[in-house]
Amino acid sequence: MLLPTEELFLIAVRPPKLWIALLLGIFLQPFVFLYVNRPRLFWSYLFAALLIAAVDWYFVLSLHLLFSVICPLHACWLVRRCDTEQPRPWYSRIWVVIGFYLGLLLSILLVRAFLYEPYAVPSASMHPTLVEGDVVVVQKWGYAQSALFGYALPGSAAVAPERLQRGNVYVFYPPDRDNLFVKRLMALPGDVIALTEQGVVINGETLPEALLSDTEELTRFSERLDGLEYQVQYLKGLPKQPIRTFKVPAGRYFFLGDNRENSADSRHWGSVPAQRIVVEVVAIVPK
C-alpha cells in the first residue's frame, strides 16, 4: 500500500497525455506549456499572446486565432518527445493549470470593471485632441458607474465633486441618451459659461487663446483653462452662431468638444448630471 506522499509523487511524475495537451492548447493556449512542464515557453507565449491581443484590438484583426493552432501543435510535439522519467512539478497538474487560467481571466475582468479600461474614439468631435480610431485609457476607480464591456454594474454612486476638474476630458452619458460620449469639462455647478466670437467666457473671464494655424478650412488655437492647455479648432465657412449663455445648475456639469463647430455637446442636450459621468480619460494612444 502506498503512503500518501508516495501517491502524490507518482501523480507528479505521470507523463502528460496527448489529448489533454491538445484540448488545453486549443482553449487555454499558452497555459498548456505549464501542463507539459515548459514554464519558459509559457511565459514567452503568454507575453506574445497579450501583445497580439492588443494589436488585434487596436487594428481590428484576428491574429490571436493563430495561437489556437500553434499552441496545441507545439504542445503535442513536446508530449511525444517528453521524458517519462522526468519529475513534473505541482504547477503541471491540470487542475492547477486551469486555476491559473481562470485567475488571470478574473484579474483582467476586475481591472476592466473597476480600475482601467480602453475605449475607441468613434467621432471627430474632439479634433484635434482625439481623432477617430484613437484609443483612450480611462480611470474608473472613484467614478460614478462601474461597467464591464459597456454593461453597468450594480452599486454605483455619484462621482465625488472634487474629482471633476475644468479642462479634463471625461466619458459620460448625456441626458436621456444611452450611448457614451467623450468631451472636455468646461463649467462646474453654478458657473456661467458663454460662447462668443472672442472665445469661451466663464464667469466673466475669456479663456486665453493663442493662434496655432489658419488654413482655408479651419483655424486652430491653443486654449487655456484653470492652468491646463489644450488645442481647439473652428471650422470655416459656417454661419456665425449667436452668443449663447448658460447657467450650470447644481449637481450638473457643462461639456464641450474641442472641435467646436462640429460637436454634439452641452450646447445641444444640456448639462450632465454627476451620476452620469462615468470615467476620466488618463491616457491617449494615437492611431
C-alpha positions in Angstrom: 0.0 0.0 0.0 1.4 3.4 -1.0 1.8 6.2 1.5 0.0 9.5 0.7 3.3 11.2 -0.1 4.3 8.4 -2.4 1.0 8.6 -4.2 1.4 12.3 -4.7 4.8 11.7 -6.1 3.5 9.2 -8.6 0.9 11.7 -9.8 3.7 14.3 -10.2 5.8 12.1 -12.4 3.0 10.7 -14.6 3.7 11.9 -18.2 1.3 14.4 -19.8 -1.5 13.0 -22.0 -1.6 13.9 -25.7 -5.4 14.5 -25.8 -5.3 16.8 -22.7 -2.4 18.8 -24.2 -4.4 19.1 -27.5 -7.5 20.5 -25.7 -5.5 22.8 -23.4 -3.6 24.1 -26.4 -6.8 24.9 -28.3 -8.7 26.6 -25.4 -6.1 27.7 -22.9 -3.3 28.3 -25.4 -0.1 29.4 -23.5 -1.2 27.7 -20.3 -0.7 24.3 -22.0 3.0 24.7 -21.6 2.7 24.6 -17.8 1.0 21.2 -18.2 3.8 19.9 -20.4 6.4 21.3 -17.9 7.8 24.1 -20.1 7.5 27.2 -17.9 9.8 29.3 -20.1 7.7 28.6 -23.1 4.6 29.5 -21.1 5.9 33.0 -20.3 7.1 33.5 -23.9 3.8 32.5 -25.4 1.8 34.5 -22.8 3.7 37.7 -23.5 3.2 37.1 -27.2 -0.5 36.4 -26.8 -1.1 39.6 -24.8 0.9 41.6 -27.4 -1.1 40.1 -30.2 -4.4 40.7 -28.4 -3.5 44.4 -28.0 -2.7 44.6 -31.7 -5.9 42.7 -32.7 -8.0 45.1 -30.6 -6.3 48.2 -31.9 -6.3 47.2 -35.6 -9.4 45.0 -35.6 -7.5 41.9 -36.7 -7.8 38.2 -35.7 -4.2 37.2 -35.3 -4.9 35.6 -31.9 -6.6 32.7 -33.8 -3.1 31.6 -34.8 -2.4 30.6 -31.2 -5.3 28.1 -31.3 -3.3 26.3 -33.9 0.3 26.9 -32.9 0.0 26.1 -29.2 -1.7 22.7 -29.5 0.7 21.6 -32.2 3.7 22.7 -30.3 2.4 21.1 -27.1 1.6 17.8 -28.7 5.1 17.7 -30.3 6.6 18.2 -26.8 4.4 15.5 -25.3 5.7 13.0 -27.9 9.3 13.9 -27.0 8.9 14.2 -23.3 11.0 12.1 -20.9 8.6 9.9 -18.9 11.1 9.7 -16.1 11.4 13.4 -15.7 9.6 14.7 -12.5 6.8 17.1 -13.1 6.3 19.9 -10.6 3.0 20.9 -8.9 2.1 23.6 -11.5 1.9 21.0 -14.3 -1.2 19.3 -12.9 -4.3 20.0 -15.0 -6.4 21.5 -12.2 -3.6 23.9 -11.3 -3.2 25.0 -15.0 -7.0 25.6 -15.3 -6.9 27.5 -11.9 -4.1 29.8 -13.2 -6.0 30.5 -16.4 -9.2 31.3 -14.5 -7.2 33.5 -12.1 -5.7 35.5 -14.9 -9.1 35.9 -16.6 -10.7 37.1 -13.4 -7.9 39.6 -12.8 -8.4 41.1 -16.2 -12.1 41.4 -15.7 -11.7 43.1 -12.4 -9.2 45.6 -13.8 -11.6 46.4 -16.6 -14.6 46.6 -14.3 -13.2 48.8 -11.5 -9.8 50.3 -12.5 -8.9 51.0 -16.1 -10.5 50.2 -19.5 -9.7 51.2 -23.1 -12.2 52.9 -25.4 -12.0 53.6 -29.1 -12.9 57.2 -30.2 -15.8 57.0 -32.7 -16.1 60.5 -33.9 -14.4 63.8 -34.9 -16.0 65.9 -32.2 -12.7 66.1 -30.2 -10.4 67.1 -33.0 -7.5 67.8 -32.8 -7.0 66.3 -29.3 -8.6 63.0 -30.3 -9.2 61.6 -33.8 -11.3 58.7 -35.0 -9.6 55.4 -34.1 -7.6 56.8 -31.2 -7.7 54.7 -28.1 -8.3 56.4 -24.7 -7.5 54.7 -21.4 -10.0 55.7 -18.7 -9.8 55.6 -15.0 -12.9 54.0 -13.4 -11.9 53.9 -9.7 -13.8 56.5 -7.8 -16.2 57.5 -10.5 -20.0 57.2 -10.8 -20.5 54.0 -12.6 -18.5 50.8 -12.7 -19.1 48.9 -16.0 -17.7 46.0 -17.9 -17.7 45.9 -21.7 -20.5 48.6 -21.7 -22.7 46.9 -19.1 -23.2 48.9 -15.9 -22.5 47.1 -12.6 -24.7 47.5 -9.5 -23.8 49.6 -6.5 -22.5 52.7 -8.4 -22.8 56.0 -6.6 -22.4 59.6 -7.9 -18.8 60.8 -8.5 -17.2 63.0 -5.8 -17.3 66.7 -7.0 -13.5 67.1 -6.3 -12.7 64.6 -9.0 -14.4 66.7 -11.6 -12.0 69.5 -12.8 -12.4 72.0 -15.5 -10.3 71.2 -18.6 -10.1 67.5 -18.1 -11.7 65.0 -20.5 -14.4 62.6 -19.3 -16.6 59.9 -20.6 -20.3 60.2 -19.7 -23.9 59.5 -20.7 -25.7 62.7 -21.9 -29.2 63.4 -20.5 -31.8 61.0 -22.0 -29.2 59.1 -24.0 -27.8 55.6 -23.6 -24.6 55.9 -25.6 -21.3 57.1 -24.2 -19.7 60.5 -25.2 -16.2 61.8 -24.6 -15.9 65.6 -24.1 -14.0 68.2 -22.2 -15.4 69.6 -19.0 -15.7 73.3 -19.2 -18.0 74.5 -16.4 -18.9 73.4 -12.9 -22.2 73.7 -11.0 -23.0 77.4 -10.5 -20.7 78.6 -13.4 -22.0 80.9 -16.1 -20.5 80.0 -19.5 -20.9 82.0 -22.7 -19.8 81.2 -26.2 -18.9 84.3 -28.1 -17.0 85.4 -31.2 -14.0 86.1 -29.0 -14.0 82.6 -27.5 -15.4 80.9 -24.4 -16.2 83.1 -21.4 -16.5 81.5 -18.0 -17.8 83.6 -15.1 -17.0 86.8 -17.0 -13.4 85.8 -17.9 -12.5 85.0 -21.5 -10.3 81.9 -21.8 -6.8 82.8 -23.2 -6.3 81.7 -26.8 -3.2 81.6 -29.0 -3.4 81.1 -32.7 -1.6 77.9 -33.9 -2.6 77.6 -37.5 -5.0 79.2 -40.0 -6.0 77.4 -43.2 -8.8 77.7 -45.8 -10.8 75.0 -43.9 -10.2 75.7 -40.2 -8.4 77.7 -37.5 -6.6 76.0 -34.7 -6.0 77.6 -31.3 -4.3 76.8 -28.1 -6.8 77.3 -25.3 -6.0 77.6 -21.5 -8.4 76.7 -18.7 -7.5 76.5 -15.0 -3.8 76.1 -15.8 -4.5 73.3 -18.4 -3.5 74.0 -22.0 -5.1 72.1 -24.9 -5.9 72.6 -28.6 -9.3 73.5 -30.2 -10.4 74.1 -33.7 -13.1 76.1 -35.5 -14.3 75.2 -39.0 -14.6 78.0 -41.6 -17.5 78.7 -44.0 -20.2 78.1 -41.4 -22.8 80.7 -40.5 -21.9 82.6 -37.3 -23.6 81.5 -34.2 -25.3 84.0 -31.8 -23.8 84.5 -28.4 -25.2 81.8 -26.1 -25.0 81.9 -22.3 -25.7 79.0 -20.0 -26.0 78.9 -16.2 -24.9 75.4 -15.0 -27.4 74.1 -12.4 -26.4 72.5 -9.1 -25.2 68.9 -9.5 -24.6 69.2 -13.2 -21.6 69.8 -15.5 -21.1 71.5 -18.9 -19.1 69.8 -21.6 -17.8 70.9 -25.0 -16.0 69.2 -27.8 -12.6 70.5 -28.9 -13.9 70.6 -32.5 -16.2 73.5 -31.6 -18.2 73.8 -34.8 -18.7 70.0 -35.2 -19.6 68.6 -31.8 -22.8 67.5 -30.2 -22.3 68.6 -26.6 -24.0 70.5 -23.7 -24.9 73.3 -26.1 -27.4 70.9 -27.7 -28.6 68.5 -24.9 -27.8 70.4 -21.8 -25.5 69.9 -18.8 -24.8 66.5 -17.5 -25.8 65.1 -14.1 -22.9 64.0 -11.9 -24.2 60.4 -11.6 -24.0 60.0 -15.4 -20.3 60.9 -15.6 -18.6 57.5 -15.8 -14.8 57.8 -16.1 -11.9 60.2 -16.7 -9.5 59.9 -19.7 -6.0 59.4 -18.3 -4.1 58.4 -21.4 -4.3 58.6 -25.2 -2.9 56.0 -27.6 -2.9 57.7 -31.1 -3.9 55.6 -34.1 
